[in-house]
Amino acid sequence: MSRSPAVDVQTFINEHPFSPFQWLIFLMCFAIVLLDGFDTAAIGFIAPSLLGEWGLTKPALAPVLSAALFGLACGALVSGPLSDRLGRRTMLLGAVLVFGAACLASAFASSIEHLTWLRFVTGVGLGAAMPNAVTMMGEYCPDARRATIINLMFCGFPLGAALGGFLAAWMIPHLGWRSVLLLGGLTPLVLAVPLVLRLPESVRYMVANQRPAERIRVALARISADAHSAHSFTMTENAPHTDGKGLGVVLSPRYAIGSVMLWIAYFMGLVIFYASINWMPLLLKDAGLPPARATLISALFPLGGIGAVLCGVLMDRFNANRIIAVCYALTALSVWLIGQAVGNVGALVLAVFAAGVLMNTAQSSMPALAAAFYPTQGRGTGVAWMLGIGRFGGIAGSFLVAELTRRHFSFAAIFATIAVAGLVACVALLLKQAARPHVMQAVTGAEKESFGH
């Protein structure tokens, strides 16, 4: 029997139009990220109701507010290596079921301690879902559009958080705070049905792990019928090959410096994000603004995710490390300007919005950068560990501002200190580029793995 030449799965994806099947994968991953945003933000919307119903003081809310952040870090760190061993599909399905079930159970919590533990478990599921959605989508994208598509998918997170705010504003007065958690729990469980029925395994993962050629053929045929004639499959790796899987790849000599620089950049980005989100309303109020105006101006910061898609287009065309490094440097400048503009409301609004756009653009672009940096056998771990370690930056950002206010730093000095984190992130990405200035090449000089039946 004659055999056709081995088909390179990435070349196949690159050479065919983005199919309805790939858009379906995008929509399913977008829905997961949107629900991730909704469930992550949900606790903030119901917090005032908890104070009233359970007679709590504000400090008593600290454990329940931070429990999900610790869960997010744990979920990301554990799920990455498991994703590279068990597959992207298995981990995504498991993560959606965990955070859906835990959020649903949270609606029936009878005490703050009970709710804290359930928020931690919810966080574990959310932390596992995000990196695996990025990895799955990245491995079904053409090289020339990967950063654009992943950044577009990432827009689901702030959209989910904003949607949660609008829904909670109506639901809590009419249906009570538990209704927000019921919605946040039931929706992922409903989404799990089409995920089970339609979500495929990553073709790159299947080739790398020598799954049967028939399974690979079936998945590629949903992109184009041209795959039916293929009898064997190979895989081009843009990233340099190294032995091992998971953490063995991420911490190998080829990738260790780049990995640490990605961790530092993402960590510092979340220092800025959470320091600003959690403290800006209070700091602006203390600086003399009326509470309503302080809240309104602060709300401009998380709205600033609109630049992520444009940044993805630039990343696909130019050096991605340098593009994001510039975004972090400009973030540092705009955060510093917030501290200088407190006496001028117009300048303050402009500085907060600019900082939000630049900060969210840089941070939303980091998963696409990590997905492109690692080879298939370490991609799941690489993306997940960057997101997981970065979560501790969120915790650090909140404590940083608390310490600065305790030491009586001025408004300008606090924001000048926060701005330093943007400069550190910028330098980290430039060092990553200097350490491994590798040029992405589709085939020439690339490593290949092959599998046929």
N, C-alpha and C positions, 0 to 999 in steps of 0.2 A: 504494500500500500504506500502510495507517495505521501510524503509529509511536507507541509508548507514550512517555511522558515519560522524559527521561534519569534514570537511577537513580544516586543518590549512593552510592558503595560503602561509605563509613563509616556512613551512615544505615542502609543495608541490613544491615550487620553488627550495628549497635546494636539494630535492631528485631526481629531473629530470635534465637531461643534459641541458646545455645552448642552447636553441632552436634557429632555424632560425628567429622566431618571436622576440625573445629577441635581437638577433643581428640586426634586422631591427630597433628596438627601439634605440639601441646603435648608429646605423648609422645616424638616424634622429637627435638624441641629439648631436652627434659629429658634424653634419653639422651645427646645430644651434650655437654651441660653436665656430666652425671655422669661421662662418660669423660674430659672435660677435667679434672675434679677428680682422678680416678684417676691420669691420666698426669702431671699437674703434681706430685702428691705422691710418685709412684713412686720418684724418685731418692733421696728422703730415707729410704725404707724399705730400699733396697739399699745405701746408703752404707757401713754397717758391714762388709758382705760384700766390698765393693771394697777396703777397707783390708787385709783378710786375704789375698784372692786375689792382688792386685797389689803387695802390700808397700808401701803408700802411707803417708805421714804425713797427719795431719788437715789441715794447711794445703794439701796437694796436692789436696784435694777441693774447695777453694773455686771453681776455675773450672767444674768440672762441675756444682756445685750452683747457681751463678749463671747458667750458660749459658742455661738455659730461661727465666729471668726476662728476660734481654736479648732472647731470641727472642720471648717473649710481647709485649714492647713493640713490636718491629719488625713482628711479624705484625699487631697491632692497627692501627698507624699506616698501614701500607701497604694493608691490606684494606678500610679504611673508604671511602676515595675510590674504590677499585675496585668496592666493593659498590654505590655510587651510580651507577656507570657500567655495570657488567656484570650487576647483579642480585644479590638476596640468595641465591637458590637456587644459582647458579653458584659463588659464594664459599663457601657452606656445604659443598657437595660437595667442592670443591677443598681446603678446610681439613681436612675429615675424612680425605680420602685422604692428604694430606701428613703429618698428625701420626700417622696409623695406620702408614703405610709407614716413617716415620723411627723411630718407637718399636719397630717390628718389627726394623728393621735394627740398632737399639741392642742388641738381645739377642745379636747376633753380634759386637759390638765386641771388638777384640783389645788395645786399650790405652786409657789414660785420655784421651789426646788425641783418639783416634777417637770415644770415647763423648761427649766434650765437644762436638764439632762436631755429632754426631747429636742431642744434647740441644738444641742451639741450633735446629736445623731442626724438631725436634719442637715447640719453643716457638713458632716462627713459625706452624705450623699451629694450635696451641692458641690463640694470640693472635688469629688470624683467625676461629676458630670461635665464640668466646664472643660478641663484639659482633654478629655476623650472626645468631646464634640469638636474641638479644634483639630485634633489629630485625625479623626475620621474625615472631616471636611477637607482638610489639607491633602489627604491621600487620594481624594477623588477630583482634585483640581488640576487644570493644566498649569504648567510652570509659569506661563506668562501672566496669569490672572490670580495666582494663589493668594497673595497678600490682599488684593482688592476684595476678593470673595470672603476671606476669613474676617477681615475688618468689617465688612458689611454684616456678616453673621454676628459679630460682637456687638453691633448696635442694638441687638435684642436685649442686652443686659440693662443699659440705662432706660430703654423703653419699658422693660418689665417693671423696673423700680418705679418709674413715673406712673405707669398704669396702675400699679399697686396703690400709689398715693391717691389717685383720682377715685378708684373704686372704694378704698378704705374710707375716704371722706364721706361717701354716701352710705356705705354698708354699716359702719360702726354705729351711727345714730339710729338707723332703722332696724338693724339685725343683730347688733352687738359685736364685740371684738372677736368672738370665736368664729364668726362667719368668714372673716378674712382668712383664718387658718384653714377652715373647711374648704374654701375655694382653692387655696394654695396647695392643699393636699389631694383633693379629688381630681384636679386638672391633670397633674402628672400621671396619675393612675389611669385616667382615660387615654392620655397620650401614649401610654405604654402599649396599648392594643395595636395601633398602626405601626409602632416601632417593632413589635414582635413580628407582625405580618410582612412589613415592607423594608425595614432597614437591613442592608446587606453587611457583610464583613468587608473590611478594607481589602481591595485587591492587592495592594502592596504588601500588606501584612500576610495575606495568603501565599504570595510568592515567596516572601522571606522565610516563611515557616513551612514551606513545602506541603501545602494543602493540595488535594487532588486537582489536577488540571481541569476537570469538568466543572468544579465549583468556580474556578477563576473564569472559565469560558462563559458560564451562565451570567456572572456579574458583568463582564465586559460586553456581552451581547445586549444587555439592557441599555448600554450607551450607544452601541452600533452593531447591526447584524453582521458586520465584517468579521467580528470575533469568532463566528461559527466555524470558519475555515482554519482556525489556529489549532495546532496540536500540542504546542509547548509554549512556555512563557518565560521571559527573562525580565530582569528589573535593573534599570540604570539607577545608580545612586549618585546624585550631585555632590553629596557630602562624602568626605573620605571614609573608606571602609575601615572598620576596626573589629577585632574579635569580641565575642561576648554579646550579652543582651542587657537591656535596662541600665541599671546603675553602672555596670561594667563598662558600658559605652560612654555614659555621661561623665564619668570620672576618669576615663582613660587619658593617657598623655596627649592624644590628639585633641581632646575636647575639654579637658579639665579647666584650662584658663578661660575659655569662652563660656563654659557653664557658670563659673564663679562670677564672671562679669555680668551675665544675664541675671543671675540671682541678685547681685548688688543693685543693678539698674531697676529691676522690678520692685525690690524691697524699698528703694528710695522713692520711687514713684508713689507707692502706697502710703509712705510716710506723709508725703504732701497731701494726697487725696483725703486720708482719714483725719489728719490734723485740721484740714480746712473744713471738711464736711461736719465734723463733730463740734468744732470750737468757733467757727466763724460767726454764727449768730450771736453767741454770748460775747465774743470779743468786740464785735461791732456795737452791741448794746452798751458794753462797758466804755466804749470810746465816745459815747454820747448820742448814738442814733436811736430813734424811737424803735421799740421792739418789732413792730410790724414792718418797718422799713428794713431793719437789720435782717429779718427772716427773708424778705423778698429779694434783697441783694444777694444773700447767701445762696438762695435757690438758683441763681444764675450759674453757679459753679458746676454742679452736676449736669446741667443742661448742655454743657459745652462739648458733647461728643460728636458734633457734626463734622469735624475735620477728619475723622478716622478713615472714611472711604477715599478721600482725596490723598491722604497719606499712603494708603494701600496702593493706589495707582502710581505714586512716586516711587514707592519701594519696589514695585515690579519693573520700573524702568531704570532706576539709579541704585547707588549703593545704599542698601536698607539700613546698615549700622549708622551711617552718617546722617541719613534723613531723620531717624528717630533721635540721634544725639543732638541735632539742631533743635528739634522740638523740645527736648528736655532743657537745653540751654535757654531757649526763649521762655519756657515755663518758669525757670529760676528768675529771670528778669521780671516777668509779669507778677510773680508772687511778691517779689521785693517791692514792686510799684504799689501793690495793695497797701503795704505798710506806710508808704509815703503819701497816699491819696486820701487818708481818712477825713481830712477837713473839707474835701471837695467831692460832693456826692456824684457828680457827673464823671469825674476821673475815676472814682471808686468803682462805679458800675462798669465802666470800660475795662478797668484792670481785672476785676473779678471774672468778667465774661471771657476776656482774653486768656487769663490763667486757666479757666475751665476748659476752653477749647483746646489749648496747647497740651495741658496735662492729660486730659482724657484721650486726645489723639495719640500721644506718645504711649500711654499705658495700654490702650486698645490695640496698638500695633505690635506690642511685644510678643504675644502668642504666635503671630504669623512669622516673626523673626526667628523664634525658637523652633517652630515647625520646619523652617527651611534650613536651619543650622545642623540638625541631627539626621543621621541615617535612619532607615525604617526600624532597625532592630533596637534603637534607643530613643525613638521620637516620642513615644508615649510617656516614658519616664522623664525625658528632657523637658517637655512642655509642662508636665504635671509638677515636677520639682521646682521649676521656676515660679509657677503660680503658688505652690504650697509654701515655699520659703518666703516669697513675697508677702504672704498674708501676715507674717509676723511684723512686717513693716507697718501694716495697718494698726496693729496693737501698739507698736512703738510710737507711731505718730500721735496717738491719743495721749499716751503717757508723757511724751515730749512736751506738748503744750501745757499739760497740767503742771509739770515741773517748772517750766518757764514762767508761768503765772505765779507759782508759789515763790519764785525768786524775784517777783515784781519787775519782770522785763516789760518794757513799754510795748505798745501796739506795733510800732515800726520795728523794734528789735525782735519781736516774736516772728514776724513775717520774714525778716531778713535771715533769721536762723533756719526757718522752714525752707527758704529758697536755696540754701546750701545743698539740700538733698537733691535738687534738680541738677546742680553742677556736678555732684558726685555721680549721678546716673549718666550724665553726658560723657564724663571722663571714662567711666566703665565701658561704655559702648565703643569709644574710640580705642581703648586698650584691647577690646575684643577684636576689633578690625585689624589692629596692628599685629596682634598675636597670630591670627590665622586669616590673612587677607586672601581667602580662597575665592576664586572666580567661579560662579556657577556655569557649568557647561553641560549641555544636554547629553552628549554621548562621548565626545572626544576626551580621552583620558579618564573616563568615569569607570567606576567599579561596577561589575554586573553580577547578579545572582540569577541562576536559571533553574527552572523546574519544568519537566514535561512528564507525560504519563508513560 
